[in-house]
């Protein structure tokens, strides 16, 4: 491809990204329709016409195949945790353990633990009543509690591949999902801690009020809820199985009957299936019809997520097919930018159009062809690339992000309060996560 054709393709790619930003953020057009229409037009402009339809189908299908079961089973776990009262059980036990004086810490733990598998927006809707209860009991400002809960959920959402952005990027980059789960949890922790302290700082000296009405969620009879241990099991067991499998791989234990069983059980699909089955057992004295309703609701909620994520993967594949990524890699060859590229690209896309998932998937499509030039074309290089773009996809959540409005509206706080505390905390969180990722990469890559 000559230079003029490459420049034209680069123009089309930039224009397509801007088109998605305008369609989804400014004009509030449906995300799937935006991704598909822009992907289709970009393919027609940059790829030989006979290849267009096959590329659209194959790229969409490959992404769907890589994420479908994980997303569906993860959603089943989320619905089971909500409907059975397991999330309320976790929150109640955490508050009883920490006491009202440590309600902020209780809120952070209440968000982070379920957030390992539950999507951030769903998790916040489920837990917002608990956060209000914590705020009312401890007389802690509600904007602060909302930011702590929102960021605790959000840190896990952006880094751990039980969530669509990180998972779709991992599939696009062919990164080891087991390593991503382990490292994602490790790096999400300092991000959530940084957001906690920043939100506390931004709330000082402000005339913020605690929640006015104390709900009865935390004070309800715990004997009617699943036990604390049983409530944790659907979340922690899948992550434990994946982590053990990853440890076996790191130690070179890949053959033999025991290792094969461990790797089978630690496959993310099987691990989350086990978590989903355990989640269904949380329902006491529920008939087949009730359990069937839970599964149907989970599939209904997972459907839009699957379609949008697969569409984002399709868009990224078309960008890769244009050859623009390779040309960018040649320009960056020799530059000591490494993980900064996926982080900055994802941060810019997230800030501009609002969706962390779209930002992560689009960035993955751009950086995949340039991994060699960035010195990241290795197993751990791909893992850290996904982590870096995941951290970037957290920067920042503001008015063009649906999650921002979930945090604001379900907390009954003002927009300017949410911007001051929650939005700035997402910026600090994403930057801190990236710094931790980058420093660690200096010793591993």
HELIX and SHEET records of a PDB file:
HELIX    1   1 UNK A    3  UNK A   21  1                                  19    
HELIX    2   2 UNK A   22  UNK A   26  3                                   5    
HELIX    3   3 UNK A   31  UNK A   46  1                                  16    
HELIX    4   4 UNK A   49  UNK A   84  1                                  36    
HELIX    5   5 UNK A   86  UNK A   98  1                                  13    
HELIX    6   6 UNK A  100  UNK A  102  5                                   3    
HELIX    7   7 UNK A  103  UNK A  115  1                                  13    
HELIX    8   8 UNK A  120  UNK A  138  1                                  19    
HELIX    9   9 UNK A  142  UNK A  159  1                                  18    
HELIX   10  10 UNK A  164  UNK A  173  1                                  10    
HELIX   11  11 UNK A  177  UNK A  203  1                                  27    
HELIX   12  12 UNK A  222  UNK A  224  5                                   3    
HELIX   13  13 UNK A  228  UNK A  250  1                                  23    
HELIX   14  14 UNK A  257  UNK A  266  1                                  10    
HELIX   15  15 UNK A  268  UNK A  280  1                                  13    
HELIX   16  16 UNK A  288  UNK A  322  1                                  35    
HELIX   17  17 UNK A  324  UNK A  332  1                                   9    
HELIX   18  18 UNK A  340  UNK A  353  1                                  14    
HELIX   19  19 UNK A  356  UNK A  367  1                                  12    
HELIX   20  20 UNK A  368  UNK A  370  5                                   3    
HELIX   21  21 UNK A  371  UNK A  374  1                                   4    
HELIX   22  22 UNK A  379  UNK A  392  1                                  14    
HELIX   23  23 UNK A  402  UNK A  411  1                                  10    
HELIX   24  24 UNK A  415  UNK A  418  1                                   4    
HELIX   25  25 UNK A  419  UNK A  423  3                                   5    
HELIX   26  26 UNK A  424  UNK A  444  1                                  21    
END                                                                             
